[in-house]
Amino acid sequence: MRILHVTTSFPSSPKDFSGAFVYKLIKAQTQEGLRCKVLCPYSKDDIKDWPKDFKVYRFKYASNPSLTSTYGGIPAALKLNPYLYIKIPSFLFYMAKNVISLAKDVDIIHAHWSICGFICGITRYFHKLPMITTLRGSDVYRAKTSKLYKLIHKVDIKSSNAVVCVSNSLLKELIELSPNYKSKVFFIPNGVGDEFYKLPVIKEVKYPIRFLFIGSLIELKQVELLISALSLIKGAGDKWLLTIAGDGPMRSSLERLCKKLGIEEFCSFLGKVPPLDIPKLIAKHHVLVLPSKREGRPNVVLEAMAAARLVVASDIDACRELISHNKNGLLFESGSPQGLYQTLKQVIDNPSIIPALGENARDWMIKEGLNWDSCAKRYMSIYKNILESH
């Protein structure tokens, strides 16, 4: 079976975390015997002939690929710099042209995100191939809040033979948004690498408790809530330390906030961390904190849970689907500084809950069978059904 994956986000090298979950899915599919190739925008950091186990075609749409290389993707890039709208026609044209060209020797097209599904859909007259789209939280959210994205979303859903959502909460939202297409909407969760399951569990916690945030430093992630909440807890350095891994437009303002609150020496900003180093980073910390206001299905939470680490997360649909409060993690009211403060203080005052809830989290992950092999096989089943009925 030959698959063309079309995506706006894909790692430029083993050190790049952009679209890392797309890479991991395709790698798992290749190991299952599928013949995969990838179409994505080029990046100035691209390593030639990487990866080795499948072919990646990187198309150029402008001399500077800033439209697709900004943290938070194309919408974030357009918000930061509206002048980038001028690059959209070129981006759409070159992606469409390459889809038509590469579709000649594949059996099915797999689009990641609605914009790719839109392009694959409007070019279907030329390639006439069945297609599947994987949607994430940002796709459905923007379809509900933007007329342009609503149109893109509508064309994508109508054109796709199957639509996969990465969370149950997202699936419910999609069905509410497009009830006529309920029969072709499926839920397949992302997997987690075996390297996280192999990390040693925490047996005993000694101060300082090491908190960790991993993600893009953008407004959506609400990292300022985490910094502000920790600043209210006495004993910085002795009781707690914070590591922030990731980069983005808010990094400077977050560093200034740490300085303003007098905790800059207890907060480490690592910048971008290569995907291969994430397991080691999680292993060095006790607690992962995700204060996001909105998520699709946060991979970093799944990875931390597989690593048997306590996760403190916003009480939003995507996290509530993974975490049962006080059973395999802790939830706090989204956007509430006081709620996050109380939750973090609970952890610091009672560190014995860290190993207990962390091990419960890993047990839940194992029970759910959340790994990339399982994910790849579920997609393969959908591919097979689509091809048999096409």
C-alpha positions as CSV (number, residue, x, y, z in Angstrom):
1,M,0.0,0.0,0.0
2,R,1.4,3.4,-1.1
3,I,0.6,6.5,0.9
4,L,1.2,10.2,0.2
5,H,1.2,12.2,3.4
6,V,0.6,15.9,2.9
7,T,1.4,18.2,5.8
8,T,2.3,21.8,6.6
9,S,4.5,20.8,9.5
10,F,7.3,18.2,9.4
11,P,10.7,18.0,11.1
12,S,13.6,19.5,9.0
13,S,16.0,17.2,10.9
14,P,16.2,14.9,13.9
15,K,16.6,18.0,16.1
16,D,13.4,19.7,14.9
17,F,10.2,19.1,16.9
18,S,7.9,20.7,14.3
19,G,5.3,18.0,13.3
20,A,7.3,15.4,15.2
21,F,4.1,13.3,15.7
22,V,3.5,13.2,12.0
23,Y,7.1,11.9,11.5
24,K,6.6,9.2,14.2
25,L,3.3,8.0,12.7
26,I,4.9,7.7,9.2
27,K,7.9,5.9,10.7
28,A,5.6,3.4,12.4
29,Q,3.6,2.9,9.2
30,T,6.9,2.2,7.3
31,Q,7.9,-0.4,9.9
32,E,4.5,-2.0,9.3
33,G,5.3,-2.4,5.6
34,L,3.6,0.7,4.1
35,R,5.4,2.6,1.4
36,C,5.1,6.2,2.4
37,K,6.3,9.6,1.1
38,V,5.7,13.0,2.4
39,L,5.0,16.4,0.9
40,C,5.7,19.4,3.0
41,P,7.0,23.0,2.7
42,Y,10.8,23.4,2.7
43,S,12.7,24.9,5.6
44,K,16.1,26.6,5.5
45,D,17.2,24.0,8.1
46,D,16.3,21.0,6.0
47,I,18.8,18.2,6.1
48,K,19.2,16.6,2.7
49,D,18.2,12.9,2.4
50,W,16.7,12.8,5.9
51,P,15.0,10.6,6.9
52,K,16.4,7.5,5.4
53,D,13.4,5.1,5.6
54,F,11.0,7.1,3.5
55,K,11.2,10.0,0.9
56,V,10.3,13.6,1.8
57,Y,9.5,16.1,-0.9
58,R,9.9,19.7,0.3
59,F,8.4,22.3,-2.0
60,K,9.4,26.0,-2.2
61,Y,6.8,28.7,-2.3
62,A,8.9,31.7,-1.4
63,S,12.6,32.6,-0.8
64,N,11.7,33.0,2.9
65,P,9.5,30.2,4.3
66,S,8.3,32.3,7.2
67,L,4.6,31.5,6.5
68,T,5.1,27.9,7.6
69,S,8.1,28.2,10.0
70,T,6.5,30.3,12.8
71,Y,5.6,28.8,16.1
72,G,1.9,28.0,16.1
73,G,1.8,27.4,12.4
74,I,0.3,29.5,9.5
75,P,-2.5,31.2,11.6
76,A,0.1,32.3,14.2
77,A,2.4,33.6,11.4
78,L,-0.4,35.6,9.9
79,K,-1.4,37.1,13.2
80,L,2.2,38.2,13.9
81,N,2.7,39.5,10.4
82,P,-0.4,40.2,8.2
83,Y,1.9,41.0,5.3
84,L,2.5,37.2,5.0
85,Y,-1.0,36.9,3.5
86,I,0.7,37.8,0.2
87,K,2.5,34.4,0.3
88,I,-0.7,32.3,0.6
89,P,-1.5,32.1,-3.2
90,S,2.0,30.9,-3.9
91,F,1.9,28.4,-1.0
92,L,-1.5,27.0,-2.2
93,F,-0.4,26.8,-5.8
94,Y,2.9,25.0,-5.2
95,M,1.4,22.5,-2.7
96,A,-1.4,21.8,-5.2
97,K,1.0,21.3,-8.1
98,N,3.1,18.9,-6.1
99,V,0.1,16.9,-4.8
100,I,-1.0,16.3,-8.4
101,S,2.5,15.3,-9.4
102,L,3.2,13.0,-6.5
103,A,-0.2,11.4,-6.6
104,K,0.6,9.5,-9.8
105,D,2.1,6.5,-8.1
106,V,0.3,6.2,-4.7
107,D,-2.9,4.5,-3.7
108,I,-4.2,7.0,-1.1
109,I,-3.6,10.5,0.1
110,H,-3.4,11.3,3.8
111,A,-3.7,15.0,4.6
112,H,-2.7,16.4,8.0
113,W,-4.7,19.5,9.1
114,S,-7.7,20.9,7.2
115,I,-5.7,23.3,5.0
116,C,-3.9,20.3,3.4
117,G,-7.2,18.4,3.1
118,F,-8.6,21.4,1.3
119,I,-5.8,21.4,-1.2
120,C,-6.0,17.7,-1.7
121,G,-9.7,18.0,-2.1
122,I,-9.7,20.8,-4.7
123,T,-7.1,18.9,-6.8
124,R,-9.0,15.6,-6.6
125,Y,-10.4,16.2,-10.2
126,F,-6.8,15.7,-11.4
127,H,-5.6,12.9,-9.2
128,K,-8.9,11.1,-8.5
129,L,-7.5,9.3,-5.5
130,P,-9.3,8.5,-2.2
131,M,-8.1,10.7,0.7
132,I,-8.2,10.8,4.5
133,T,-7.7,13.8,6.7
134,T,-6.4,13.9,10.2
135,L,-7.8,16.9,12.1
136,R,-6.5,18.4,15.4
137,G,-8.0,20.9,17.8
138,S,-6.9,24.0,15.9
139,D,-8.8,22.9,12.8
140,V,-12.2,22.6,14.4
141,Y,-11.6,25.7,16.6
142,R,-10.8,27.9,13.6
143,A,-13.7,26.4,11.6
144,K,-16.0,27.7,14.4
145,T,-14.5,31.2,14.6
146,S,-13.5,32.1,11.0
147,K,-15.6,32.2,7.9
148,L,-12.5,31.5,5.7
149,Y,-11.5,28.4,7.8
150,K,-15.2,27.3,7.9
151,L,-15.1,27.2,4.0
152,I,-11.7,25.4,4.0
153,H,-13.1,22.9,6.6
154,K,-16.2,22.3,4.6
155,V,-14.4,21.5,1.4
156,D,-12.0,19.2,3.3
157,I,-14.7,17.2,5.1
158,K,-16.8,16.8,1.9
159,S,-13.8,15.7,-0.1
160,S,-12.4,13.2,2.4
161,N,-13.4,9.6,2.4
162,A,-12.6,9.5,6.1
163,V,-11.8,12.1,8.7
164,V,-9.8,11.2,11.8
165,C,-9.9,13.1,15.0
166,V,-7.1,12.7,17.6
167,S,-9.4,13.0,20.6
168,N,-12.9,12.0,21.5
169,S,-13.8,15.6,22.5
170,L,-12.6,16.8,19.1
171,L,-14.7,14.1,17.4
172,K,-17.8,15.3,19.2
173,E,-17.2,18.9,18.2
174,L,-16.7,17.9,14.6
175,I,-19.9,15.9,14.5
176,E,-21.8,18.9,16.0
177,L,-20.2,21.1,13.3
178,S,-20.7,18.7,10.4
179,P,-23.5,16.2,11.4
180,N,-24.1,15.1,7.8
181,Y,-20.7,13.5,7.7
182,K,-20.9,11.6,11.0
183,S,-20.5,8.2,9.3
184,K,-17.0,9.0,8.0
185,V,-15.6,10.5,11.2
186,F,-13.3,8.3,13.4
187,F,-11.2,8.6,16.5
188,I,-7.6,7.5,16.5
189,P,-5.3,8.7,19.3
190,N,-1.7,9.6,18.7
191,G,0.8,7.2,20.0
192,V,3.8,7.5,22.4
193,G,7.3,6.2,21.8
194,D,8.5,3.2,23.8
195,E,11.4,5.2,25.1
196,F,9.0,7.0,27.5
197,Y,7.6,3.8,28.9
198,K,11.1,2.6,29.6
199,L,12.0,5.6,31.8
200,P,12.5,4.6,35.5
201,V,9.6,5.6,37.9
202,I,10.2,8.0,40.7
203,K,10.5,6.1,44.0
204,E,11.2,9.1,46.3
205,V,10.8,12.8,45.9
206,K,13.4,15.2,47.5
207,Y,13.2,18.9,47.4
208,P,13.4,21.0,45.3
209,I,10.5,19.7,43.2
210,R,11.3,20.1,39.5
211,F,8.5,21.5,37.4
212,L,8.6,21.3,33.7
213,F,6.8,23.0,30.8
214,I,7.3,21.8,27.2
215,G,5.8,23.7,24.3
216,S,5.7,26.7,22.1
217,L,5.8,30.0,24.0
218,I,2.7,31.5,22.6
219,E,-0.4,33.1,24.2
220,L,-2.5,29.9,23.9
221,K,-0.2,28.1,26.3
222,Q,-0.6,30.6,29.2
223,V,2.9,30.0,30.5
224,E,2.6,33.3,32.4
225,L,0.0,31.6,34.7
226,L,2.6,29.0,35.7
227,I,5.3,31.5,36.4
228,S,2.9,33.8,38.4
229,A,1.5,30.9,40.4
230,L,4.9,29.6,41.3
231,S,6.1,33.0,42.3
232,L,3.5,33.0,45.1
233,I,4.9,29.9,46.7
234,K,7.7,30.5,49.2
235,G,10.9,28.5,49.0
236,A,12.0,29.1,45.4
237,G,15.2,27.2,44.8
238,D,14.8,25.1,48.0
239,K,11.2,23.9,47.5
240,W,10.8,24.2,43.7
241,L,12.5,24.9,40.4
242,L,11.0,25.5,37.0
243,T,12.3,24.5,33.5
244,I,10.7,26.0,30.4
245,A,11.5,24.1,27.2
246,G,10.5,25.7,23.9
247,D,10.6,28.9,22.1
248,G,8.3,31.4,20.5
249,P,7.2,35.1,20.4
250,M,6.4,35.3,24.1
251,R,9.8,34.2,25.3
252,S,11.2,37.7,26.0
253,S,8.1,38.8,27.9
254,L,8.1,35.6,30.0
255,E,11.8,36.1,30.9
256,R,10.9,39.7,31.9
257,L,8.1,38.5,34.0
258,C,10.4,36.1,35.9
259,K,12.8,39.0,36.5
260,K,9.9,41.3,37.7
261,L,8.7,38.6,40.1
262,G,12.2,38.0,41.4
263,I,12.4,34.4,40.5
264,E,14.6,34.5,37.3
265,E,17.4,32.5,38.9
266,F,15.0,29.6,39.7
267,C,13.5,29.5,36.2
268,S,15.5,28.0,33.3
269,F,14.6,28.8,29.7
270,L,16.1,26.0,27.5
271,G,14.8,27.2,24.1
272,K,14.1,24.5,21.5
273,V,14.8,21.0,22.7
274,P,15.4,18.2,20.1
275,P,12.8,15.5,20.1
276,L,15.4,12.9,20.9
277,D,16.3,14.7,24.1
278,I,12.7,15.0,25.4
279,P,12.7,11.6,27.3
280,K,15.9,12.6,29.1
281,L,14.5,16.0,29.9
282,I,11.3,14.5,31.4
283,A,13.3,11.9,33.3
284,K,15.1,14.8,35.2
285,H,11.8,16.4,36.4
286,H,9.1,15.4,38.8
287,V,6.0,17.2,37.4
288,L,4.9,18.4,33.9
289,V,2.6,21.4,33.9
290,L,0.4,22.3,30.9
291,P,-1.7,25.5,31.6
292,S,-3.1,25.8,28.0
293,K,-6.4,27.4,27.4
294,R,-7.1,25.1,24.4
295,E,-5.5,21.8,23.1
296,G,-6.4,19.1,20.6
297,R,-4.8,16.1,22.3
298,P,-1.5,17.2,23.9
299,N,1.3,14.8,23.0
300,V,3.5,16.1,25.8
301,V,0.9,15.1,28.4
302,L,0.8,11.6,26.9
303,E,4.6,11.4,26.9
304,A,4.8,12.5,30.6
305,M,2.1,10.1,31.6
306,A,3.9,7.2,29.8
307,A,7.1,8.3,31.7
308,A,5.2,7.9,35.0
309,R,5.4,11.6,35.8
310,L,2.7,13.6,37.5
311,V,0.9,15.9,35.1
312,V,-0.8,19.1,36.3
313,A,-3.0,20.4,33.5
314,S,-5.9,22.8,32.7
315,D,-9.3,21.4,33.2
316,I,-10.2,21.5,29.5
317,D,-11.8,18.8,27.3
318,A,-8.6,17.5,25.8
319,C,-6.9,17.1,29.2
320,R,-10.0,15.8,31.0
321,E,-10.1,13.0,28.5
322,L,-6.7,11.8,29.6
323,I,-6.6,12.8,33.3
324,S,-8.9,11.8,36.1
325,H,-8.3,14.4,38.9
326,N,-6.5,12.9,41.9
327,K,-6.3,9.5,40.2
328,N,-3.7,9.7,37.5
329,G,-3.0,13.4,37.5
330,L,-4.2,16.8,38.7
331,L,-6.5,19.3,37.0
332,F,-7.1,23.0,37.8
333,E,-9.6,25.5,36.5
334,S,-8.4,26.8,33.1
335,G,-7.2,30.3,33.2
336,S,-7.3,30.5,37.0
337,P,-4.1,31.8,38.6
338,Q,-5.5,30.9,42.0
339,G,-6.5,27.4,40.9
340,L,-3.1,26.7,39.6
341,Y,-1.4,28.2,42.6
342,Q,-3.5,25.9,44.9
343,T,-2.7,22.8,42.8
344,L,1.0,23.5,42.7
345,K,1.1,24.2,46.4
346,Q,-0.7,20.9,47.0
347,V,2.1,19.1,45.2
348,I,4.8,21.0,47.0
349,D,3.2,20.4,50.4
350,N,2.5,16.7,49.8
351,P,5.2,15.4,47.3
352,S,4.3,11.8,48.0
353,I,1.5,12.2,45.5
354,I,4.0,12.6,42.7
355,P,5.2,9.0,42.4
356,A,1.7,7.6,43.3
357,L,-0.2,9.5,40.6
358,G,2.7,9.2,38.1
359,E,2.6,5.4,38.3
360,N,-1.2,5.4,37.9
361,A,-0.7,7.5,34.8
362,R,1.6,5.0,33.2
363,D,-0.8,2.1,34.1
364,W,-3.6,4.0,32.4
365,M,-1.5,4.6,29.3
366,I,-0.6,0.9,29.1
367,K,-4.2,-0.1,29.5
368,E,-5.2,2.2,26.7
369,G,-2.5,0.8,24.4
370,L,-1.2,4.2,23.4
371,N,1.8,3.5,21.3
372,W,2.8,4.3,17.7
373,D,2.5,0.7,16.5
374,S,-1.1,0.6,17.5
375,C,-1.8,4.0,16.0
376,A,-0.3,3.0,12.7
377,K,-2.3,-0.3,12.5
378,R,-5.6,1.6,13.1
379,Y,-4.8,4.0,10.2
380,M,-3.9,1.0,8.1
381,S,-7.3,-0.5,8.8
382,I,-9.0,2.7,7.6
383,Y,-6.9,2.9,4.5
384,K,-7.8,-0.7,3.6
385,N,-11.5,-0.1,4.1
386,I,-11.4,3.1,1.9
387,L,-9.5,1.3,-0.9
388,E,-11.9,-1.7,-0.9
389,S,-14.9,0.6,-1.2
390,H,-13.4,3.2,-3.6
